[in-house]
Amino acid sequence: MGKVATVKDVALLAGVSVATVSRVVNSTCVVRRQTADAVFAAAKSLGFRPNLMGRNLRSTHTRTIGVMLPMLNHPVFAECLQGIETAAQENNHVVAVSSSGYRPESEERSSEVLLQQRVDGLILTVADAACSPVLDKLDAEGIPYVLVFNQVAAGTNSSTYTRPSVCVDNLLAARDLVKYLIEIGHTDIHMVAGQFRQSDRSRQRFAGYRDAMNDAGLVWRAPLELPFNTADTRGELKDLLQAKNRPTALFCSNDQLAMTVIRDLYLLGLRVPEDVSVVGFDGVQVGQWMTPALTTMMQPTADIGRIAVDHLLQIIAGERNTVPALLPHTLREGGTAQRYVSQVSPSNLKRKLQ
């Protein structure tokens, strides 16, 4: 007697995931006809449970929205999740949540966890929306989804199809923030960023920093890249500020990183903004509670979540509108950046850092 075929064998032959085979077999959500036919053919060829595979596909919605975010304890994602939850409740849906931990290799596992919970569609943030196996899988299998915070066209050869997303224009927003620093007298500006591999948003914001510096005829430098879960930046900051051309202002790629940097500058004996100006990006509420309040470029984080739910429900209903929603960004002038006046000589700053 030959080996009994398993769901993994069917998935391998059909060229789909195990979760997709399960969805086809159990008719738990809408799956593209081509995908379903491939699964049926593979199952028939392998003799896999033919009594179950003879069913007709039917549309069964669970009124559950899957949400995959890099982190749940990061303020910007927490605020977005609150917006998603509010909009889902208003539309009589519930939310299932998973996180990828800012690890691109974890996104496949996290997305499959949600799909196995029979969600009707996904709202998600990925490390790199231009090159994402997870998004390629969702596209191939016809699973409804909307990106939040990512902004990218689908594939380098596509000029007409764009992956559905809700976000701000990261490049333009970062450029406007750096222009603000330049306008208040800063010429030596350095970017502190999350690692580029973990975030296409960081790369887009770096492009905005570079463009603003080029437009002003100033020298831009490669960013100081730090892991997103960095708890102590003092060593890196000390090296950066003891350099020959030390920056007078730091542009941090997100607010949480900016708050960490401000704390560590204080621990190094430096004052913000008197010794170094610091700005962030996101506009999270907790930044307003600092003393001084954080200067930052605000994105409407909760609105991003609410609008993503609206777009996802439209896609689930068959309205395949994939035009990205670009929301406005707004500068919040806090107290962590001030007009540059050379008050600290390099030798005095060096003594503070020793």
Secondary structure, 3 states (H helix, E strand, C coil): CCCCCCHHHHHHHHCCCHHHHHHHHHCCCCCCHHHHHHHHHHHHHHCCCHHHHCCCCCCCCCCEEEEEECCCCCHHHHHHHHHHHHHHHHCCCEEEEEECCCCHHHHHHHHHHHHCCCCCEEEECCCCCCCCHHHHHHHHHCCCEEEECCCCECCCCCCCCECCEEEECHHHHHHHHHHHHHHCCCCCEEEEEECHHHCHHHHHHHHHHHHHHHHCCCCCCCCEEECCCCCCCHHHHHHHHCCCCCCCEEEECCHHHHHHHHHHHHHCCCCCCCCCEEEEEECCHHHHHCCCCCEEEECCHHHHHHHHHHHHHHHHCCCCCCCCEEECCEEECCCCCCCCCCCCCHHHHHHHHC
